[in-house]
Amino acid sequence: MTLNPNLDEVQLSQDDYERYSRHLILPEVGVEGQKRLKAASVLCIGTGGLGSPLLLYLAAAGIGRIGIVDFDVVDTSNLQRQVIHGTSWVGKPKIESAKNRILEINPYCQVDLYETQITSQNALDIIRPYDVVIDGTDNFPTRYLTNDACVLLNKPNIYGSIFRFEGQATVFNYEGGPNYRDLYPEPPPPGMVPSCAEGGVLGILPGIIGVIQATEAVKIVLGKGETLSGRLLLYDALNMKFRELKLRPNPVRPVIEKLIDYEQFCGIPQAKAEEAKQQMDIPEMTVQELKQLLDGGAKDFVLLDVRNPHEYEIAKIPGSVLIPLPDIEDGDGISQVKDIVNGHCLIVHCKSGIRSAKALSILKNAGIEGTNVKGGILAWSKEIDPSVPSY
């Protein structure tokens, strides 16, 4: 698949010659290549950790039309890695923040905004006008949706993902190469792969992977170099190592004929229903009720924190005891819980109430009843004690 715009209709202005002078003197780019960049259109799905750096560099490189799909607002916790946004944009739409910054870099770039969640109903209409699609998302349903829409429309799909200190990137659906379903034929069970919000991410990591994605987009537009199609690039930031894995199309993969319900395909509704079923019989208390118990000096209960040790160092509720959820899941922590409960009432909390509910479900099967703190330590910080850090 080679992009063949009508370059006779594309003209470089005097400002273009000055702005892109370092491109123009590259034989691989030159005047024709810069015209290709100006004529090109690229759609970025997501303006988070990956979308931020790649949008900056695509705009700086001279991509003439950039589309952005996102429906989130800027949060303070984004600023550690989402470098297209600034403090003054906290609480405002990410796509507006991104457009503002793009036009500061390149006021001649056309920026199309889609402040919506991309779905099976709108994906084809959103993607169709663009030459190249870049997947900057962080969830499996949207990745499968983006992949399948690109396959149906025959669009190259530049993929990237990040977690903790590791990232990966490749190019899907390009010149007969593999697509996302060749890498992941089936989605993992819901909850098996933690999000960055749960597992953390080194702020610099998405900068590396996002810039790699931007590089692949520019190469595809120029028709130069060797893309990552058929190669999965793996990056380990902690040990500063790159590796490659070969990817090949699966000759027996199912034919993609239409877009489907990707939430259902990835088991999200089923998982939520099962989680709700498990939690139905688990009692809950509010952080206000917990505070009353603590202020009253009650001694007949144990407050169990099931977060990870490094989270416990960030913030804790006074008097809580730490036994991480993984220890309870492995079974080792169940005996510890039995020892500390020893006839007392058990109250369990985590960051937001999800992991503590899961822990209580496991403990209930082991014969240990308890009460979940609704909203976890985030609710405690927001409603009871603002001096407790919110993370």
Solvent accessible surface area in square Angstrom, and as a share of the most:
residue,aa,sasa,rsa
1,M,58,0.26
2,T,80,0.47
3,L,25,0.12
4,N,118,0.61
5,P,45,0.28
6,N,85,0.44
7,L,30,0.15
8,D,123,0.64
9,E,137,0.62
10,V,21,0.12
11,Q,124,0.55
12,L,19,0.09
13,S,54,0.35
14,Q,152,0.68
15,D,51,0.26
16,D,6,0.03
17,Y,91,0.34
18,E,136,0.61
19,R,93,0.34
20,Y,16,0.06
21,S,33,0.21
22,R,183,0.67
23,H,47,0.21
24,L,32,0.16
25,I,131,0.66
26,L,83,0.41
27,P,122,0.77
28,E,98,0.44
29,V,16,0.09
30,G,15,0.14
31,V,67,0.38
32,E,101,0.45
33,G,4,0.04
34,Q,1,0.00
35,K,40,0.17
36,R,40,0.15
37,L,0,0.00
38,K,73,0.31
39,A,40,0.31
40,A,4,0.03
41,S,9,0.06
42,V,0,0.00
43,L,0,0.00
44,C,0,0.00
45,I,4,0.02
46,G,11,0.11
47,T,0,0.00
48,G,12,0.12
49,G,9,0.09
50,L,6,0.03
51,G,0,0.00
52,S,0,0.00
53,P,6,0.04
54,L,0,0.00
55,L,0,0.00
56,L,28,0.14
57,Y,127,0.48
58,L,0,0.00
59,A,0,0.00
60,A,48,0.37
61,A,13,0.10
62,G,5,0.05
63,I,0,0.00
64,G,17,0.17
65,R,67,0.25
66,I,0,0.00
67,G,0,0.00
68,I,0,0.00
69,V,4,0.02
70,D,18,0.10
71,F,123,0.51
72,D,70,0.36
73,V,71,0.41
74,V,2,0.01
75,D,73,0.38
76,T,93,0.54
77,S,67,0.43
78,N,14,0.07
79,L,49,0.24
80,Q,101,0.45
81,R,45,0.16
82,Q,8,0.04
83,V,88,0.51
84,I,5,0.03
85,H,14,0.06
86,G,30,0.28
87,T,106,0.62
88,S,87,0.56
89,W,59,0.21
90,V,58,0.33
91,G,51,0.49
92,K,96,0.41
93,P,38,0.24
94,K,11,0.05
95,I,3,0.02
96,E,73,0.33
97,S,2,0.01
98,A,0,0.00
99,K,65,0.28
100,N,62,0.32
101,R,91,0.33
102,I,0,0.00
103,L,60,0.30
104,E,115,0.52
105,I,39,0.20
106,N,5,0.02
107,P,75,0.47
108,Y,135,0.51
109,C,8,0.05
110,Q,97,0.43
111,V,16,0.09
112,D,25,0.13
113,L,52,0.26
114,Y,51,0.19
115,E,99,0.44
116,T,49,0.29
117,Q,93,0.41
118,I,12,0.06
119,T,45,0.26
120,S,30,0.19
121,Q,156,0.69
122,N,37,0.19
123,A,0,0.00
124,L,50,0.25
125,D,96,0.49
126,I,13,0.06
127,I,0,0.00
128,R,117,0.43
129,P,62,0.39
130,Y,1,0.00
131,D,43,0.22
132,V,0,0.00
133,V,0,0.00
134,I,0,0.00
135,D,1,0.01
136,G,10,0.10
137,T,18,0.10
138,D,107,0.56
139,N,58,0.30
140,F,39,0.16
141,P,13,0.08
142,T,19,0.11
143,R,23,0.08
144,Y,0,0.00
145,L,7,0.04
146,T,0,0.00
147,N,1,0.00
148,D,2,0.01
149,A,0,0.00
150,C,0,0.00
151,V,42,0.24
152,L,61,0.30
153,L,37,0.19
154,N,96,0.49
155,K,33,0.14
156,P,0,0.00
157,N,2,0.01
158,I,1,0.00
159,Y,3,0.01
160,G,0,0.00
161,S,14,0.09
162,I,30,0.15
163,F,61,0.26
164,R,109,0.40
165,F,64,0.27
166,E,106,0.48
167,G,5,0.05
168,Q,33,0.15
169,A,1,0.01
170,T,0,0.00
171,V,0,0.00
172,F,1,0.00
173,N,24,0.12
174,Y,15,0.06
175,E,106,0.47
176,G,71,0.68
177,G,15,0.14
178,P,3,0.02
179,N,3,0.02
180,Y,2,0.01
181,R,32,0.12
182,D,23,0.12
183,L,34,0.17
184,Y,69,0.26
185,P,77,0.48
186,E,121,0.54
187,P,24,0.15
188,P,33,0.20
189,P,76,0.48
190,P,58,0.37
191,G,79,0.76
192,M,127,0.57
193,V,78,0.45
194,P,58,0.36
195,S,47,0.30
196,C,31,0.19
197,A,83,0.65
198,E,110,0.49
199,G,21,0.20
200,G,32,0.31
201,V,20,0.11
202,L,65,0.32
203,G,14,0.14
204,I,123,0.63
205,L,1,0.00
206,P,0,0.00
207,G,24,0.23
208,I,60,0.31
209,I,1,0.01
210,G,0,0.00
211,V,55,0.32
212,I,30,0.15
213,Q,0,0.00
214,A,4,0.03
215,T,64,0.37
216,E,7,0.03
217,A,0,0.00
218,V,28,0.16
219,K,44,0.19
220,I,2,0.01
221,V,3,0.02
222,L,18,0.09
223,G,48,0.46
224,K,96,0.41
225,G,73,0.70
226,E,126,0.57
227,T,18,0.10
228,L,10,0.05
229,S,31,0.20
230,G,16,0.15
231,R,42,0.15
232,L,6,0.03
233,L,26,0.13
234,L,26,0.13
235,Y,9,0.03
236,D,34,0.18
237,A,16,0.13
238,L,123,0.61
239,N,92,0.47
240,M,131,0.59
241,K,128,0.54
242,F,104,0.43
243,R,146,0.53
244,E,83,0.37
245,L,83,0.41
246,K,136,0.58
247,L,22,0.11
248,R,175,0.64
249,P,57,0.36
250,N,55,0.28
251,P,132,0.83
252,V,126,0.72
253,R,77,0.28
254,P,104,0.65
255,V,122,0.70
256,I,28,0.14
257,E,141,0.63
258,K,144,0.61
259,L,25,0.12
260,I,64,0.33
261,D,87,0.45
262,Y,10,0.04
263,E,73,0.33
264,Q,88,0.39
265,F,59,0.24
266,C,7,0.04
267,G,14,0.14
268,I,41,0.21
269,P,55,0.35
270,Q,91,0.40
271,A,37,0.28
272,K,133,0.56
273,A,63,0.49
274,E,87,0.39
275,E,75,0.34
276,A,56,0.43
277,K,138,0.59
278,Q,83,0.37
279,Q,58,0.26
280,M,154,0.69
281,D,99,0.51
282,I,15,0.08
283,P,72,0.45
284,E,99,0.44
285,M,28,0.12
286,T,56,0.32
287,V,3,0.02
288,Q,81,0.36
289,E,81,0.36
290,L,0,0.00
291,K,76,0.32
292,Q,131,0.58
293,L,58,0.29
294,L,55,0.28
295,D,102,0.53
296,G,64,0.62
297,G,42,0.41
298,A,39,0.30
299,K,174,0.74
300,D,85,0.44
301,F,28,0.12
302,V,22,0.12
303,L,5,0.02
304,L,0,0.00
305,D,0,0.00
306,V,1,0.00
307,R,0,0.00
308,N,39,0.20
309,P,75,0.47
310,H,105,0.47
311,E,11,0.05
312,Y,42,0.16
313,E,142,0.63
314,I,77,0.39
315,A,6,0.04
316,K,90,0.38
317,I,0,0.00
318,P,94,0.59
319,G,70,0.67
320,S,12,0.08
321,V,59,0.34
322,L,48,0.24
323,I,6,0.03
324,P,19,0.12
325,L,11,0.06
326,P,63,0.40
327,D,51,0.26
328,I,1,0.00
329,E,79,0.35
330,D,108,0.56
331,G,34,0.32
332,D,100,0.52
333,G,0,0.00
334,I,33,0.17
335,S,63,0.40
336,Q,80,0.36
337,V,0,0.00
338,K,104,0.44
339,D,109,0.56
340,I,56,0.29
341,V,17,0.10
342,N,117,0.60
343,G,83,0.80
344,H,78,0.35
345,C,82,0.49
346,L,6,0.03
347,I,6,0.03
348,V,0,0.00
349,H,0,0.00
350,C,1,0.00
351,K,35,0.15
352,S,48,0.31
353,G,9,0.08
354,I,104,0.53
355,R,54,0.20
356,S,0,0.00
357,A,2,0.02
358,K,100,0.42
359,A,0,0.00
360,L,4,0.02
361,S,17,0.11
362,I,45,0.23
363,L,0,0.00
364,K,74,0.31
365,N,134,0.69
366,A,37,0.29
367,G,65,0.63
368,I,16,0.08
369,E,114,0.51
370,G,13,0.12
371,T,29,0.17
372,N,4,0.02
373,V,0,0.00
374,K,119,0.50
375,G,25,0.24
376,G,0,0.00
377,I,1,0.01
378,L,54,0.27
379,A,14,0.11
380,W,14,0.05
381,S,8,0.05
382,K,170,0.72
383,E,93,0.41
384,I,34,0.17
385,D,46,0.24
386,P,111,0.70
387,S,94,0.61
388,V,13,0.07
389,P,67,0.42
390,S,84,0.54
391,Y,70,0.26
